[in-house]
Amino acid sequence: MKEVIIKDKQKYLKDNYPFGNVPKLTDKKRCLHCDTIITVGDYKVFKDENDEELIYCPQAPDCDGTVIDWFRVD
Ligand SMILES: [Zn+2]
């Protein structure tokens, strides 16, 4: 996987977030794969083997969780 450096993280998130409610960069989520509370703005972007960009957990590449594995923190 190749990391992609994102300049405008809020805009990238807005354009690529797979669900309706785009979180703020300061929001906290729980990544189910590494069971860690993450700050959304710390996300990383990697290209997969199909050259598709995916939003990853900040712990990537140690964690293989992506944006769909993040859950709301109450
Ligand atoms: Zn994770």
N, CA, C, O and the ligand as a Tripos MOL2 file, in Angstrom:
@<TRIPOS>MOLECULE
protein
  297   295    75     0     0
PROTEIN
NO_CHARGES

@<TRIPOS>ATOM
      1 N           0.8480   -1.2010    0.0000 N.3       1 MET1
      2 CA          0.0000    0.0000    0.0000 C.3       1 MET1
      3 C           0.8790    1.2450    0.0000 C.2       1 MET1
      4 O           1.9310    1.2910    0.6380 O.2       1 MET1
      5 N           0.4250    2.2320   -0.7200 N.am      2 LYS2
      6 CA          1.1830    3.4550   -0.8370 C.3       2 LYS2
      7 C           0.3990    4.5790   -0.1700 C.2       2 LYS2
      8 O          -0.7740    4.7840   -0.4810 O.2       2 LYS2
      9 N           1.0340    5.3070    0.7420 N.am      3 GLU3
     10 CA          0.3180    6.3810    1.4210 C.3       3 GLU3
     11 C           0.1620    7.5880    0.4990 C.2       3 GLU3
     12 O           1.0770    7.9520   -0.2400 O.2       3 GLU3
     13 N          -1.0120    8.1950    0.5630 N.am      4 VAL4
     14 CA         -1.3020    9.4050   -0.2110 C.3       4 VAL4
     15 C          -1.3830   10.5580    0.7870 C.2       4 VAL4
     16 O          -2.1340   10.4920    1.7600 O.2       4 VAL4
     17 N          -0.6080   11.6120    0.5410 N.am      5 ILE5
     18 CA         -0.6270   12.7570    1.4520 C.3       5 ILE5
     19 C          -1.7660   13.7020    1.0420 C.2       5 ILE5
     20 O          -1.8380   14.1600   -0.0980 O.2       5 ILE5
     21 N          -2.6450   13.9760    2.0040 N.am      6 ILE6
     22 CA         -3.8100   14.8190    1.7440 C.3       6 ILE6
     23 C          -3.5460   16.2180    2.2940 C.2       6 ILE6
     24 O          -3.2080   16.3780    3.4660 O.2       6 ILE6
     25 N          -3.7000   17.2150    1.4510 N.am      7 LYS7
     26 CA         -3.4480   18.5890    1.9050 C.3       7 LYS7
     27 C          -4.6480   19.1400    2.6750 C.2       7 LYS7
     28 O          -4.5030   19.6440    3.7890 O.2       7 LYS7
     29 N          -5.8290   19.0410    2.0720 N.am      8 ASP8
     30 CA         -7.0370   19.5690    2.7040 C.3       8 ASP8
     31 C          -7.8560   18.3930    3.2230 C.2       8 ASP8
     32 O          -8.6850   17.8320    2.5070 O.2       8 ASP8
     33 N          -7.6100   18.0270    4.4840 N.am      9 LYS9
     34 CA         -8.2160   16.8140    5.0250 C.3       9 LYS9
     35 C          -9.7270   16.9200    5.1880 C.2       9 LYS9
     36 O         -10.4400   15.9330    5.0060 O.2       9 LYS9
     37 N         -10.2260   18.1190    5.5310 N.am     10 GLN10
     38 CA        -11.6710   18.2610    5.6880 C.3      10 GLN10
     39 C         -12.3830   18.1120    4.3420 C.2      10 GLN10
     40 O         -13.4210   17.4560    4.2540 O.2      10 GLN10
     41 N         -11.8240   18.7200    3.2980 N.am     11 LYS11
     42 CA        -12.4340   18.6290    1.9730 C.3      11 LYS11
     43 C         -12.3650   17.1900    1.4480 C.2      11 LYS11
     44 O         -13.3300   16.6790    0.8790 O.2      11 LYS11
     45 N         -11.2190   16.5540    1.6450 N.am     12 TYR12
     46 CA        -11.0670   15.1740    1.1740 C.3      12 TYR12
     47 C         -12.0880   14.2790    1.8620 C.2      12 TYR12
     48 O         -12.7100   13.4220    1.2330 O.2      12 TYR12
     49 N         -12.2500   14.4910    3.1590 N.am     13 LEU13
     50 CA        -13.2040   13.6870    3.9200 C.3      13 LEU13
     51 C         -14.6190   13.9030    3.3980 C.2      13 LEU13
     52 O         -15.3890   12.9560    3.2440 O.2      13 LEU13
     53 N         -14.9450   15.1490    3.1310 N.am     14 LYS14
     54 CA        -16.2780   15.4880    2.6340 C.3      14 LYS14
     55 C         -16.5300   14.8210    1.2800 C.2      14 LYS14
     56 O         -17.6230   14.3200    1.0160 O.2      14 LYS14
     57 N         -15.5060   14.8230    0.4330 N.am     15 ASP15
     58 CA        -15.6620   14.2630   -0.9140 C.3      15 ASP15
     59 C         -15.6590   12.7350   -0.9280 C.2      15 ASP15
     60 O         -16.1910   12.1200   -1.8530 O.2      15 ASP15
     61 N         -15.0640   12.1260    0.0900 N.am     16 ASN16
     62 CA        -14.8520   10.6790    0.0370 C.3      16 ASN16
     63 C         -15.4980    9.9000    1.1660 C.2      16 ASN16
     64 O         -15.4340    8.6700    1.1720 O.2      16 ASN16
     65 N         -16.1150   10.5730    2.1170 N.am     17 TYR17
     66 CA        -16.7360    9.8670    3.2190 C.3      17 TYR17
     67 C         -17.9150    9.0440    2.6990 C.2      17 TYR17
     68 O         -18.7750    9.5780    1.9990 O.2      17 TYR17
     69 N         -17.9660    7.7490    3.0330 N.am     18 PRO18
     70 CA        -18.9760    6.8850    2.4080 C.3      18 PRO18
     71 C         -20.3820    7.0250    2.9830 C.2      18 PRO18
     72 O         -21.3290    6.4710    2.4240 O.2      18 PRO18
     73 N         -20.5340    7.7450    4.0740 N.am     19 PHE19
     74 CA        -21.8510    7.8630    4.6830 C.3      19 PHE19
     75 C         -22.3200    9.3130    4.6360 C.2      19 PHE19
     76 O         -21.5880   10.2020    4.2010 O.2      19 PHE19
     77 N         -23.5450    9.5360    5.0870 N.am     20 GLY20
     78 CA        -24.1590   10.8530    4.9650 C.3      20 GLY20
     79 C         -23.5710   11.9120    5.8700 C.2      20 GLY20
     80 O         -23.3100   13.0350    5.4390 O.2      20 GLY20
     81 N         -23.3610   11.5510    7.1370 N.am     21 ASN21
     82 CA        -22.9400   12.5340    8.1140 C.3      21 ASN21
     83 C         -21.4250   12.6490    8.1740 C.2      21 ASN21
     84 O         -20.7740   11.8660    8.8660 O.2      21 ASN21
     85 N         -20.8660   13.5960    7.4730 N.am     22 VAL22
     86 CA        -19.4050   13.7340    7.4490 C.3      22 VAL22
     87 C         -18.9400   14.2720    8.7950 C.2      22 VAL22
     88 O         -19.3730   15.3480    9.2080 O.2      22 VAL22
     89 N         -18.0730   13.5500    9.4810 N.am     23 PRO23
     90 CA        -17.6030   14.0280   10.7880 C.3      23 PRO23
     91 C         -16.6380   15.1970   10.6490 C.2      23 PRO23
     92 O         -16.0760   15.4410    9.5820 O.2      23 PRO23
     93 N         -16.4630   15.9080   11.7510 N.am     24 LYS24
     94 CA        -15.4460   16.9610   11.7820 C.3      24 LYS24
     95 C         -14.0860   16.3240   12.0620 C.2      24 LYS24
     96 O         -13.9960   15.2200   12.5990 O.2      24 LYS24
     97 N         -13.0380   17.0440   11.6870 N.am     25 LEU25
     98 CA        -11.6910   16.5120   11.9080 C.3      25 LEU25
     99 C         -11.3900   16.3400   13.3980 C.2      25 LEU25
    100 O         -10.5180   15.5600   13.7800 O.2      25 LEU25
    101 N         -12.1210   17.0770   14.2290 N.am     26 THR26
    102 CA        -11.8750   17.0100   15.6690 C.3      26 THR26
    103 C         -12.7280   15.9340   16.3530 C.2      26 THR26
    104 O         -12.5570   15.6730   17.5440 O.2      26 THR26
    105 N         -13.6460   15.3090   15.6030 N.am     27 ASP27
    106 CA        -14.4980   14.2690   16.1870 C.3      27 ASP27
    107 C         -13.6850   13.0390   16.5770 C.2      27 ASP27
    108 O         -12.6480   12.7410   15.9850 O.2      27 ASP27
    109 N         -14.1810   12.3420   17.5810 N.am     28 LYS28
    110 CA        -13.5550   11.0900   18.0160 C.3      28 LYS28
    111 C         -14.4040    9.9120   17.5550 C.2      28 LYS28
    112 O         -15.6340    9.9600   17.5860 O.2      28 LYS28
    113 N         -13.7270    8.8630   17.1300 N.am     29 LYS29
    114 CA        -14.4170    7.6280   16.7480 C.3      29 LYS29
    115 C         -13.6680    6.4650   17.3620 C.2      29 LYS29
    116 O         -12.5070    6.5890   17.7500 O.2      29 LYS29
    117 N         -14.3560    5.3180   17.4460 N.am     30 ARG30
    118 CA        -13.6680    4.1110   17.8690 C.3      30 ARG30
    119 C         -13.4240    3.2440   16.6410 C.2      30 ARG30
    120 O         -14.3560    2.9090   15.9090 O.2      30 ARG30
    121 N         -12.1630    2.8860   16.4230 N.am     31 CYS31
    122 CA        -11.8290    1.9680   15.3420 C.3      31 CYS31
    123 C         -12.0140    0.5450   15.8620 C.2      31 CYS31
    124 O         -11.3780    0.1420   16.8360 O.2      31 CYS31
    125 N         -12.8870   -0.2050   15.2040 N.am     32 LEU32
    126 CA        -13.1830   -1.5570   15.6770 C.3      32 LEU32
    127 C         -12.0170   -2.5160   15.4810 C.2      32 LEU32
    128 O         -11.9020   -3.5070   16.2020 O.2      32 LEU32
    129 N         -11.1580   -2.2330   14.5200 N.am     33 HIS33
    130 CA        -10.0740   -3.1730   14.2260 C.3      33 HIS33
    131 C          -8.9720   -3.1260   15.2760 C.2      33 HIS33
    132 O          -8.4380   -4.1710   15.6480 O.2      33 HIS33
    133 N          -8.6190   -1.9350   15.7630 N.am     34 CYS34
    134 CA         -7.5700   -1.8550   16.7720 C.3      34 CYS34
    135 C          -8.1410   -1.4470   18.1290 C.2      34 CYS34
    136 O          -7.3960   -1.2950   19.0970 O.2      34 CYS34
    137 N          -9.4690   -1.2690   18.2010 N.am     35 ASP35
    138 CA        -10.1520   -0.9220   19.4440 C.3      35 ASP35
    139 C          -9.5260    0.2990   20.1120 C.2      35 ASP35
    140 O          -9.2670    0.3060   21.3160 O.2      35 ASP35
    141 N          -9.2920    1.3170   19.3120 N.am     36 THR36
    142 CA         -8.6680    2.5420   19.7880 C.3      36 THR36
    143 C          -9.5940    3.7180   19.4870 C.2      36 THR36
    144 O         -10.2590    3.7490   18.4520 O.2      36 THR36
    145 N          -9.6280    4.6780   20.4010 N.am     37 ILE37
    146 CA        -10.3400    5.9240   20.1260 C.3      37 ILE37
    147 C          -9.4230    6.7880   19.2650 C.2      37 ILE37
    148 O          -8.3040    7.1120   19.6640 O.2      37 ILE37
    149 N          -9.9030    7.1510   18.1000 N.am     38 ILE38
    150 CA         -9.0720    7.9250   17.1800 C.3      38 ILE38
    151 C          -9.6830    9.3040   16.9720 C.2      38 ILE38
    152 O         -10.8840    9.4980   17.1570 O.2      38 ILE38
    153 N          -8.8540   10.2440   16.5900 N.am     39 THR39
    154 CA         -9.3310   11.5540   16.1660 C.3      39 THR39
    155 C          -9.4580   11.5050   14.6550 C.2      39 THR39
    156 O          -8.5070   11.1620   13.9520 O.2      39 THR39
    157 N         -10.6410   11.8490   14.1590 N.am     40 VAL40
    158 CA        -10.9210   11.6940   12.7310 C.3      40 VAL40
    159 C          -9.8510   12.3550   11.8590 C.2      40 VAL40
    160 O          -9.4380   11.7930   10.8450 O.2      40 VAL40
    161 N          -9.4050   13.5440   12.2580 N.am     41 GLY41
    162 CA         -8.4440   14.2940   11.4610 C.3      41 GLY41
    163 C          -7.0760   13.6380   11.3250 C.2      41 GLY41
    164 O          -6.2560   14.0630   10.5110 O.2      41 GLY41
    165 N          -6.8310   12.5960   12.1270 N.am     42 ASP42
    166 CA         -5.5560   11.8850   12.0360 C.3      42 ASP42
    167 C          -5.5950   10.7680   10.9980 C.2      42 ASP42
    168 O          -4.6400   10.0030   10.8650 O.2      42 ASP42
    169 N          -6.7090   10.6790   10.2620 N.am     43 TYR43
    170 CA         -6.8280    9.5700    9.2940 C.3      43 TYR43
    171 C          -5.6970    9.6050    8.2770 C.2      43 TYR43
    172 O          -5.0780   10.6410    8.0300 O.2      43 TYR43
    173 N          -5.4490    8.4260    7.6910 N.am     44 LYS44
    174 CA         -4.4650    8.3150    6.6280 C.3      44 LYS44
    175 C          -5.1700    7.8190    5.3690 C.2      44 LYS44
    176 O          -6.2370    7.2090    5.4410 O.2      44 LYS44
    177 N          -4.5720    8.0830    4.2360 N.am     45 VAL45
    178 CA         -5.1200    7.5910    2.9730 C.3      45 VAL45
    179 C          -4.0590    6.7300    2.2950 C.2      45 VAL45
    180 O          -2.9070    7.1320    2.1360 O.2      45 VAL45
    181 N          -4.4880    5.5350    1.9010 N.am     46 PHE46
    182 CA         -3.5990    4.6380    1.1740 C.3      46 PHE46
    183 C          -4.2720    4.2110   -0.1120 C.2      46 PHE46
    184 O          -5.4980    4.1350   -0.1970 O.2      46 PHE46
    185 N          -3.4510    3.9320   -1.1130 N.am     47 LYS47
    186 CA         -3.9610    3.3640   -2.3540 C.3      47 LYS47
    187 C          -3.8810    1.8540   -2.2670 C.2      47 LYS47
    188 O          -2.8630    1.3040   -1.8470 O.2      47 LYS47
    189 N          -4.9520    1.1820   -2.6640 N.am     48 ASP48
    190 CA         -4.8970   -0.2730   -2.6800 C.3      48 ASP48
    191 C          -4.3440   -0.7640   -4.0190 C.2      48 ASP48
    192 O          -3.9340    0.0280   -4.8680 O.2      48 ASP48
    193 N          -4.3430   -2.0760   -4.1850 N.am     49 GLU49
    194 CA         -3.7330   -2.6430   -5.3950 C.3      49 GLU49
    195 C          -4.4820   -2.2470   -6.6690 C.2      49 GLU49
    196 O          -3.9330   -2.3550   -7.7650 O.2      49 GLU49
    197 N          -5.7180   -1.7960   -6.5350 N.am     50 ASN50
    198 CA         -6.4910   -1.3480   -7.6940 C.3      50 ASN50
    199 C          -6.3750    0.1620   -7.9070 C.2      50 ASN50
    200 O          -7.1270    0.7540   -8.6810 O.2      50 ASN50
    201 N          -5.4210    0.7700   -7.2080 N.am     51 ASP51
    202 CA         -5.2010    2.2030   -7.3230 C.3      51 ASP51
    203 C          -6.3610    3.0140   -6.7750 C.2      51 ASP51
    204 O          -6.5400    4.1800   -7.1250 O.2      51 ASP51
    205 N          -7.1440    2.3870   -5.9160 N.am     52 GLU52
    206 CA         -8.2540    3.0960   -5.3130 C.3      52 GLU52
    207 C          -7.8350    3.6280   -3.9570 C.2      52 GLU52
    208 O          -7.1930    2.9280   -3.1750 O.2      52 GLU52
    209 N          -8.2000    4.8660   -3.6840 N.am     53 GLU53
    210 CA         -7.8180    5.4730   -2.4150 C.3      53 GLU53
    211 C          -8.8360    5.1380   -1.3370 C.2      53 GLU53
    212 O         -10.0450    5.2320   -1.5480 O.2      53 GLU53
    213 N          -8.3260    4.7460   -0.1870 N.am     54 LEU54
    214 CA         -9.2010    4.4270    0.9310 C.3      54 LEU54
    215 C          -8.7580    5.2070    2.1580 C.2      54 LEU54
    216 O          -7.5670    5.4270    2.3790 O.2      54 LEU54
    217 N          -9.7340    5.6180    2.9470 N.am     55 ILE55
    218 CA         -9.4520    6.3340    4.1870 C.3      55 ILE55
    219 C          -9.1970    5.3020    5.2830 C.2      55 ILE55
    220 O         -10.0620    4.4830    5.5920 O.2      55 ILE55
    221 N          -8.0060    5.3530    5.8620 N.am     56 TYR56
    222 CA         -7.6000    4.3680    6.8580 C.3      56 TYR56
    223 C          -7.5360    4.9590    8.2530 C.2      56 TYR56
    224 O          -7.4490    6.1690    8.4580 O.2      56 TYR56
    225 N          -7.5830    4.0360    9.1960 N.am     57 CYS57
    226 CA         -7.3390    4.3210   10.6080 C.3      57 CYS57
    227 C          -5.9770    5.0250   10.7650 C.2      57 CYS57
    228 O          -5.0400    4.7120   10.0300 O.2      57 CYS57
    229 N          -5.8580    5.9650   11.7080 N.am     58 PRO58
    230 CA         -4.5660    6.6210   11.9430 C.3      58 PRO58
    231 C          -3.4550    5.6400   12.3150 C.2      58 PRO58
    232 O          -2.2760    5.9630   12.1700 O.2      58 PRO58
    233 N          -3.8130    4.4550   12.7910 N.am     59 GLN59
    234 CA         -2.8040    3.4650   13.1950 C.3      59 GLN59
    235 C          -2.2900    2.6580   12.0030 C.2      59 GLN59
    236 O          -1.3840    1.8390   12.1520 O.2      59 GLN59
    237 N          -2.8660    2.8880   10.8220 N.am     60 ALA60
    238 CA         -2.3950    2.1680    9.6360 C.3      60 ALA60
    239 C          -0.9280    2.5120    9.3980 C.2      60 ALA60
    240 O          -0.5260    3.6310    9.7150 O.2      60 ALA60
    241 N          -0.1130    1.6170    8.8600 N.am     61 PRO61
    242 CA         -0.4850    0.2750    8.3690 C.3      61 PRO61
    243 C          -0.5260   -0.8070    9.4400 C.2      61 PRO61
    244 O          -0.7690   -1.9690    9.1150 O.2      61 PRO61
    245 N          -0.2940   -0.4630   10.7220 N.am     62 ASP62
    246 CA         -0.3970   -1.4970   11.7550 C.3      62 ASP62
    247 C          -1.8360   -1.9840   11.9010 C.2      62 ASP62
    248 O          -2.0810   -3.1460   12.2230 O.2      62 ASP62
    249 N          -2.7860   -1.0740   11.6600 N.am     63 CYS63
    250 CA         -4.2010   -1.4270   11.7140 C.3      63 CYS63
    251 C          -4.7410   -1.3780   10.2940 C.2      63 CYS63
    252 O          -4.4310   -0.4620    9.5330 O.2      63 CYS63
    253 N          -5.5550   -2.3780    9.9420 N.am     64 ASP64
    254 CA         -6.1110   -2.4000    8.5810 C.3      64 ASP64
    255 C          -7.5510   -1.8910    8.5480 C.2      64 ASP64
    256 O          -8.2670   -2.0990    7.5690 O.2      64 ASP64
    257 N          -7.9710   -1.2240    9.6270 N.am     65 GLY65
    258 CA         -9.3180   -0.6660    9.6530 C.3      65 GLY65
    259 C          -9.4270    0.5400    8.7290 C.2      65 GLY65
    260 O          -8.4910    1.3280    8.5990 O.2      65 GLY65
    261 N         -10.5830    0.6690    8.0910 N.am     66 THR66
    262 CA        -10.8350    1.8440    7.2600 C.3      66 THR66
    263 C         -12.0350    2.5890    7.8230 C.2      66 THR66
    264 O         -12.6110    2.1970    8.8380 O.2      66 THR66
    265 N         -12.3910    3.6480    7.1580 N.am     67 VAL67
    266 CA        -13.4320    4.5540    7.6240 C.3      67 VAL67
    267 C         -14.7380    3.8200    7.9690 C.2      67 VAL67
    268 O         -15.4850    4.2610    8.8420 O.2      67 VAL67
    269 N         -15.0070    2.7080    7.2870 N.am     68 ILE68
    270 CA        -16.2660    2.0020    7.5810 C.3      68 ILE68
    271 C         -16.1910    1.2190    8.8890 C.2      68 ILE68
    272 O         -17.2050    0.7100    9.3660 O.2      68 ILE68
    273 N         -15.0010    1.1210    9.4670 N.am     69 ASP69
    274 CA        -14.8400    0.3970   10.7360 C.3      69 ASP69
    275 C         -14.8510    1.3270   11.9410 C.2      69 ASP69
    276 O         -14.5910    0.9020   13.0670 O.2      69 ASP69
    277 N         -15.1540    2.5960   11.6980 N.am     70 TRP70
    278 CA        -15.1640    3.5500   12.8060 C.3      70 TRP70
    279 C         -16.5750    3.6930   13.3530 C.2      70 TRP70
    280 O         -17.5420    3.8460   12.6060 O.2      70 TRP70
    281 N         -16.6660    3.6400   14.6600 N.am     71 PHE71
    282 CA        -17.9620    3.7790   15.2750 C.3      71 PHE71
    283 C         -18.0130    4.9670   16.2080 C.2      71 PHE71
    284 O         -17.0030    5.4440   16.7250 O.2      71 PHE71
    285 N         -19.2260    5.4180   16.3960 N.am     72 ARG72
    286 CA        -19.4840    6.5940   17.2140 C.3      72 ARG72
    287 C         -19.0380    6.3410   18.6540 C.2      72 ARG72
    288 O         -19.2050    5.2410   19.1830 O.2      72 ARG72
    289 N         -18.4830    7.3490   19.2650 N.am     73 VAL73
    290 CA        -18.1080    7.2860   20.6760 C.3      73 VAL73
    291 C         -19.1510    8.0740   21.4470 C.2      73 VAL73
    292 O         -19.4130    9.2380   21.1460 O.2      73 VAL73
    293 N         -19.7420    7.4320   22.4420 N.am     74 ASP74
    294 CA        -20.7730    8.1380   23.2080 C.3      74 ASP74
    295 C         -20.1740    8.9060   24.3740 C.2      74 ASP74
    296 O         -20.9020    9.5570   25.1230 O.2      74 ASP74
    297 ZN         -7.6320    1.0040   13.7430 Zn       75 ZN75
@<TRIPOS>BOND
     1     1     2 1
     2     2     3 1
     3     3     4 2
     4     3     5 am
     5     5     6 1
     6     6     7 1
     7     7     8 2
     8     7     9 am
     9     9    10 1
    10    10    11 1
    11    11    12 2
    12    11    13 am
    13    13    14 1
    14    14    15 1
    15    15    16 2
    16    15    17 am
    17    17    18 1
    18    18    19 1
    19    19    20 2
    20    19    21 am
    21    21    22 1
    22    22    23 1
    23    23    24 2
    24    23    25 am
    25    25    26 1
    26    26    27 1
    27    27    28 2
    28    27    29 am
    29    29    30 1
    30    30    31 1
    31    31    32 2
    32    31    33 am
    33    33    34 1
    34    34    35 1
    35    35    36 2
    36    35    37 am
    37    37    38 1
    38    38    39 1
    39    39    40 2
    40    39    41 am
    41    41    42 1
    42    42    43 1
    43    43    44 2
    44    43    45 am
    45    45    46 1
    46    46    47 1
    47    47    48 2
    48    47    49 am
    49    49    50 1
    50    50    51 1
    51    51    52 2
    52    51    53 am
    53    53    54 1
    54    54    55 1
    55    55    56 2
    56    55    57 am
    57    57    58 1
    58    58    59 1
    59    59    60 2
    60    59    61 am
    61    61    62 1
    62    62    63 1
    63    63    64 2
    64    63    65 am
    65    65    66 1
    66    66    67 1
    67    67    68 2
    68    67    69 am
    69    69    70 1
    70    70    71 1
    71    71    72 2
    72    71    73 am
    73    73    74 1
    74    74    75 1
    75    75    76 2
    76    75    77 am
    77    77    78 1
    78    78    79 1
    79    79    80 2
    80    79    81 am
    81    81    82 1
    82    82    83 1
    83    83    84 2
    84    83    85 am
    85    85    86 1
    86    86    87 1
    87    87    88 2
    88    87    89 am
    89    89    90 1
    90    90    91 1
    91    91    92 2
    92    91    93 am
    93    93    94 1
    94    94    95 1
    95    95    96 2
    96    95    97 am
    97    97    98 1
    98    98    99 1
    99    99   100 2
   100    99   101 am
   101   101   102 1
   102   102   103 1
   103   103   104 2
   104   103   105 am
   105   105   106 1
   106   106   107 1
   107   107   108 2
   108   107   109 am
   109   109   110 1
   110   110   111 1
   111   111   112 2
   112   111   113 am
   113   113   114 1
   114   114   115 1
   115   115   116 2
   116   115   117 am
   117   117   118 1
   118   118   119 1
   119   119   120 2
   120   119   121 am
   121   121   122 1
   122   122   123 1
   123   123   124 2
   124   123   125 am
   125   125   126 1
   126   126   127 1
   127   127   128 2
   128   127   129 am
   129   129   130 1
   130   130   131 1
   131   131   132 2
   132   131   133 am
   133   133   134 1
   134   134   135 1
   135   135   136 2
   136   135   137 am
   137   137   138 1
   138   138   139 1
   139   139   140 2
   140   139   141 am
   141   141   142 1
   142   142   143 1
   143   143   144 2
   144   143   145 am
   145   145   146 1
   146   146   147 1
   147   147   148 2
   148   147   149 am
   149   149   150 1
   150   150   151 1
   151   151   152 2
   152   151   153 am
   153   153   154 1
   154   154   155 1
   155   155   156 2
   156   155   157 am
   157   157   158 1
   158   158   159 1
   159   159   160 2
   160   159   161 am
   161   161   162 1
   162   162   163 1
   163   163   164 2
   164   163   165 am
   165   165   166 1
   166   166   167 1
   167   167   168 2
   168   167   169 am
   169   169   170 1
   170   170   171 1
   171   171   172 2
   172   171   173 am
   173   173   174 1
   174   174   175 1
   175   175   176 2
   176   175   177 am
   177   177   178 1
   178   178   179 1
   179   179   180 2
   180   179   181 am
   181   181   182 1
   182   182   183 1
   183   183   184 2
   184   183   185 am
   185   185   186 1
   186   186   187 1
   187   187   188 2
   188   187   189 am
   189   189   190 1
   190   190   191 1
   191   191   192 2
   192   191   193 am
   193   193   194 1
   194   194   195 1
   195   195   196 2
   196   195   197 am
   197   197   198 1
   198   198   199 1
   199   199   200 2
   200   199   201 am
   201   201   202 1
   202   202   203 1
   203   203   204 2
   204   203   205 am
   205   205   206 1
   206   206   207 1
   207   207   208 2
   208   207   209 am
   209   209   210 1
   210   210   211 1
   211   211   212 2
   212   211   213 am
   213   213   214 1
   214   214   215 1
   215   215   216 2
   216   215   217 am
   217   217   218 1
   218   218   219 1
   219   219   220 2
   220   219   221 am
   221   221   222 1
   222   222   223 1
   223   223   224 2
   224   223   225 am
   225   225   226 1
   226   226   227 1
   227   227   228 2
   228   227   229 am
   229   229   230 1
   230   230   231 1
   231   231   232 2
   232   231   233 am
   233   233   234 1
   234   234   235 1
   235   235   236 2
   236   235   237 am
   237   237   238 1
   238   238   239 1
   239   239   240 2
   240   239   241 am
   241   241   242 1
   242   242   243 1
   243   243   244 2
   244   243   245 am
   245   245   246 1
   246   246   247 1
   247   247   248 2
   248   247   249 am
   249   249   250 1
   250   250   251 1
   251   251   252 2
   252   251   253 am
   253   253   254 1
   254   254   255 1
   255   255   256 2
   256   255   257 am
   257   257   258 1
   258   258   259 1
   259   259   260 2
   260   259   261 am
   261   261   262 1
   262   262   263 1
   263   263   264 2
   264   263   265 am
   265   265   266 1
   266   266   267 1
   267   267   268 2
   268   267   269 am
   269   269   270 1
   270   270   271 1
   271   271   272 2
   272   271   273 am
   273   273   274 1
   274   274   275 1
   275   275   276 2
   276   275   277 am
   277   277   278 1
   278   278   279 1
   279   279   280 2
   280   279   281 am
   281   281   282 1
   282   282   283 1
   283   283   284 2
   284   283   285 am
   285   285   286 1
   286   286   287 1
   287   287   288 2
   288   287   289 am
   289   289   290 1
   290   290   291 1
   291   291   292 2
   292   291   293 am
   293   293   294 1
   294   294   295 1
   295   295   296 2
@<TRIPOS>SUBSTRUCTURE
     1 MET1         2 RESIDUE 1 A MET
     2 LYS2         6 RESIDUE 1 A LYS
     3 GLU3        10 RESIDUE 1 A GLU
     4 VAL4        14 RESIDUE 1 A VAL
     5 ILE5        18 RESIDUE 1 A ILE
     6 ILE6        22 RESIDUE 1 A ILE
     7 LYS7        26 RESIDUE 1 A LYS
     8 ASP8        30 RESIDUE 1 A ASP
     9 LYS9        34 RESIDUE 1 A LYS
    10 GLN10       38 RESIDUE 1 A GLN
    11 LYS11       42 RESIDUE 1 A LYS
    12 TYR12       46 RESIDUE 1 A TYR
    13 LEU13       50 RESIDUE 1 A LEU
    14 LYS14       54 RESIDUE 1 A LYS
    15 ASP15       58 RESIDUE 1 A ASP
    16 ASN16       62 RESIDUE 1 A ASN
    17 TYR17       66 RESIDUE 1 A TYR
    18 PRO18       70 RESIDUE 1 A PRO
    19 PHE19       74 RESIDUE 1 A PHE
    20 GLY20       78 RESIDUE 1 A GLY
    21 ASN21       82 RESIDUE 1 A ASN
    22 VAL22       86 RESIDUE 1 A VAL
    23 PRO23       90 RESIDUE 1 A PRO
    24 LYS24       94 RESIDUE 1 A LYS
    25 LEU25       98 RESIDUE 1 A LEU
    26 THR26      102 RESIDUE 1 A THR
    27 ASP27      106 RESIDUE 1 A ASP
    28 LYS28      110 RESIDUE 1 A LYS
    29 LYS29      114 RESIDUE 1 A LYS
    30 ARG30      118 RESIDUE 1 A ARG
    31 CYS31      122 RESIDUE 1 A CYS
    32 LEU32      126 RESIDUE 1 A LEU
    33 HIS33      130 RESIDUE 1 A HIS
    34 CYS34      134 RESIDUE 1 A CYS
    35 ASP35      138 RESIDUE 1 A ASP
    36 THR36      142 RESIDUE 1 A THR
    37 ILE37      146 RESIDUE 1 A ILE
    38 ILE38      150 RESIDUE 1 A ILE
    39 THR39      154 RESIDUE 1 A THR
    40 VAL40      158 RESIDUE 1 A VAL
    41 GLY41      162 RESIDUE 1 A GLY
    42 ASP42      166 RESIDUE 1 A ASP
    43 TYR43      170 RESIDUE 1 A TYR
    44 LYS44      174 RESIDUE 1 A LYS
    45 VAL45      178 RESIDUE 1 A VAL
    46 PHE46      182 RESIDUE 1 A PHE
    47 LYS47      186 RESIDUE 1 A LYS
    48 ASP48      190 RESIDUE 1 A ASP
    49 GLU49      194 RESIDUE 1 A GLU
    50 ASN50      198 RESIDUE 1 A ASN
    51 ASP51      202 RESIDUE 1 A ASP
    52 GLU52      206 RESIDUE 1 A GLU
    53 GLU53      210 RESIDUE 1 A GLU
    54 LEU54      214 RESIDUE 1 A LEU
    55 ILE55      218 RESIDUE 1 A ILE
    56 TYR56      222 RESIDUE 1 A TYR
    57 CYS57      226 RESIDUE 1 A CYS
    58 PRO58      230 RESIDUE 1 A PRO
    59 GLN59      234 RESIDUE 1 A GLN
    60 ALA60      238 RESIDUE 1 A ALA
    61 PRO61      242 RESIDUE 1 A PRO
    62 ASP62      246 RESIDUE 1 A ASP
    63 CYS63      250 RESIDUE 1 A CYS
    64 ASP64      254 RESIDUE 1 A ASP
    65 GLY65      258 RESIDUE 1 A GLY
    66 THR66      262 RESIDUE 1 A THR
    67 VAL67      266 RESIDUE 1 A VAL
    68 ILE68      270 RESIDUE 1 A ILE
    69 ASP69      274 RESIDUE 1 A ASP
    70 TRP70      278 RESIDUE 1 A TRP
    71 PHE71      282 RESIDUE 1 A PHE
    72 ARG72      286 RESIDUE 1 A ARG
    73 VAL73      290 RESIDUE 1 A VAL
    74 ASP74      294 RESIDUE 1 A ASP
    75 ZN75       297 GROUP 0 **** ****
